[in-house]
Amino acid sequence: MAHFHIVAGATETPARPVVRKISPADLKEALSKGFDDFWAMPSHLVFLGLIYPVIGACLAALTFSNNALPLLYPLATGFALVGPFAAIGLYEISRRRELGLTTSWQDAFDVLKSPSIPSIIALGAVLLVIFLVWLTSARMLYQSIFGYEVPASYSQFVNQVLATSEGMRLIVVGNILGFCFAAAVLSISVIAFPLLLDRDVGVAVAVYTSVKAVVMNPLTMALWGLIVAASLLVGSIPLFVGLAIVMPVLGHATWHLYRRVVEPPHPTEAYPAA
């Protein structure tokens, strides 16, 4: 019965969230509100955001220590695959500010009180599996082009990738492969996590609604995916430090994007304020 709740939600009849058509103007509004949430309490959000550059730096250190330089770029771009789950606490802060509740960084952990937390964890596990498959695919692609011998230094790796025809092939094919992974994750999760936080609808309804939102707004959602990917990549370049700002802003903007894409629930369906 618990497994059924995770997949189908709390009610016997599956919820049917109503999805709206949106435009690039809605993305601009969502980003603007995301910046507003960030500037309203930047010290708290930078503190939360530091989680991401610290994790990124640890992953980068592991990459260098294992002489696995080919995975550095996939790791940086891979943040876009797990970002929707990693930002769940930021959605909660935006939700509380929207309700006019007193908010601090500790309130990010109120997501643990959500009746949807089993569904949120289950969908997060799916994204983690996709992330690991992406890393494995990227490694296999590199090995298929350059073999199993890894470069001895960072400069050698950069020269190998940017100054050879094999490197150009790696860049082209790798980015096409990464685009496929990113498109899949965008489709199933772009508004799924905020929806689960707002309403205990279950993984199936959340994913279906997210895919429906993408199908109804293909160009606008593609633009949103491009904005997210570019922001995360730029934030990852200076040793992942930029993620301390990029992740909070994108997290808050995602919540406001959800509000513009999905019509508000009936009061009896909404997740009660903590």
N, C-alpha and C positions, 0 to 999 in steps of 0.2 A: 504493500500500500504506500509506503514511503517513497518507493521508486516511482510509482505512478504520480505522486504529488510533484516530484522533481520534474517530471516530463510534462505533465498535463495541467499542473496548477492545483489550486486549493478547491475549486468548484467542480461539480460533476459535469457542468456544461462548459466547454472551452470558451475562454474570452475571445472577443472579436474586436480588437482595437482598430479604430478607424484611422487610415493613413491619408494624409493630405498631399497634394502636389505642392512642391516648393520651388524656389528659384535661387539664383546666386545671391539675390538680395537677402534671402533668409540666412545664407551662410555668413554673409557680412554681419548681420544682426547677431547671430549666434557667437561669432568671434568677438564682436564688440562687448557683448554681455560677459563672455569668458574673461576678457581683459578687465572688465569692471569687477568681477568676482576676485580676480587676482589682486588688483590694486587695493581692494577693500581690506585685505589682510595679507599683504605680501610676505611678511616674516613667517607666518604660519605655513603658507603655501610653499615657500622656498624650503622650509624645513622638511615638509612632506616630499617636495620634489627632489631633495637631496638623496632620497632613497634610490632614485633611478640612475643618477650619475655614479653613485657608489657601486651599485650592482654592475653597471656598465664597465666601470674601471676594473672591477674584480674579474669580469669576463675577459676584458682586454689583457689583463696581466696573465690570466691563465692561458690565453692564446699565445702570448709571447713566450711564456715559460715552457710551453709544450712545443714551441717552434711550429705553431699551427697558424701562421700568418694568413693563409688563404681564407680563414674563417672570420677575420676581423671585419671586413665589409658586410658579410652576411649577418654578423652579430649586430652591427650598427643598424642595418635596415630591418632586422628582425624585431626591433622594438615596435614597429608598426603592427606586428602580428599579435603581440601580447599586450600592447598598450590599452586596448579597450577594457581588459580585465584589471590591469595594473592601476588604472585610474578610478576604480570603483569608489574609493574613499572620497575622491574629489567630487564625484557626482553627488554623494551624500551631503557634502558641504554646500553645494549649489542648491540642493533640494531644501535644506534648512534655511538658507538665506532667502530663498523664494517664498518660504512660509513666514518669514519675519521672525524666525527663532534666533535666540542668542547662539552664536557660532564660534567655536575655537577649533584648533587643529585636532584636538582629542575627539571631536565629534565625527571625524572621518571613520573612526572605529565603530560607530553606531550601526554600520552596515551589518555587523555580526548579529545584531538584534532583529534584522529583517526576516520575516517569514519566508522570503525567497532565497535565503542564503544557501540552502542545498542546491538549488537550481543555478545560482550564480557560480558556485564552486564547480559544479558539473560542466557548465559552459566554459569556465576558465580552464578546466582540464583539457577540454577539446582544443582550445587555442594553444595551450602548451604543447600538446602533441603535434599540432600543425607546425609550430615553431621548431620543434626538434626534427620533424621531417624536412623542413626547409634547410636547416643546417646540414643534415645528412645529404640532401640533394645537392647543395652547393659544394660540399666536399667531394662528392662523387663526380660532379661536373669538372671541378678543377683537376682531379686525378685522371679523368678521361682525356684531358687536353695536355697536361704537363707531366703526367705520371705520378708516382708515389713519392718522389724525392721533393722535399719542401725547400724553399729558399733559406739560405743561411742567415740572411739579414733583411731588415726592412727595406733598405735601398735596393737590394737585389730583387726583392719581391716587386717593388714599384716599377723597376726597369723591366722586369719580366712581363708585367701586365700592360704597361703603357707603351712599351717600345718594340713589341713583337706582334706578328700577325696572330699568333695563338692567343696573346693577351686580348687583342681586339675581339676575337671570337668569344673568349670567356666573358668579356664585358657585355657583348650583345646577347648571347644566349642566356647568361646569368640574369640579366635584367628582365628578359622576357619571362624566364622561369619565376623570378621574384614577383613580377607583375601578376602572374597567375595565382600565386599564393596570396598576395595582397588583395586581389579582387575577390577571392573566395572568403577571406576573413572579413573584408568590408561588408560583403553581402550578408553574412550570417550574424554579424555583431555590431553594425554601425549604430543601431539604437536598441539592441537587445538587452544590454546590461542596464541602461537607464530605465527601460521598460520593466525589467525584473525588480529593480529597486523601487519603482513606483507602484507596481501592481504584481501580485503573486499569481502570474499567469502560467508559469512553467516554461521549461526550455523550448518545447515544441512551438508554442504560440509566440514566444519571444523571437525565435529564429525565423519563423514564418513571417512575422510582421516586419522584421528587419529586411528580409529578402524582398518582400512586397514593396517596402519603401524604396529599395534600390531599383526594382523593376518599374515602378511608377515615376521615378525621378532619375533616370540613368545618367544624363549629362551632369546634373547638379551633384549627384552623389559621386560621380567620377571626379568632378572638380574638388569635392571635399576630400576624397582619398588622396588626390595630388597634393592638396594643401597639407594634410597630415603627414604624408610621406616626406615631403620637402622639409617641413618644419622639424621632424624627428631627425632627419639626416643632418641638417644644419646644426641642430642641438647636440648631435653626437660627435661632430668633428673635433671640437676642442676638448678631447678626452672626456666626452660625455657630460661635461659641466653644464652646457647649455640646456640640458634636459631638466635642470632644476627650475627653469622658467617655462620651457616649452611644454612639458608634461602638464603642469597645473593649468595653463591657459587652454590647452587642447581639451583637457578633462572637463573643465567648466563649460567650454564651448560645446562639447558633445552633449552635455545635459540640456543646454538651451536649444541645440539642434533637435534633440528628441522632442522637446516641447512644441517645436514648430512643425514637426513631421507627424506626430501622433496627437489626435484630439484628446483632451483631458478625459479621464475616466469618470464614471459615475461615482459620487462620493462614497458609496458603500464598497467600491472596489479598491479605492486608493489605499496605499500603505500608510497606516496611521503615524502621525508625528511622534518621534521619540521624546 
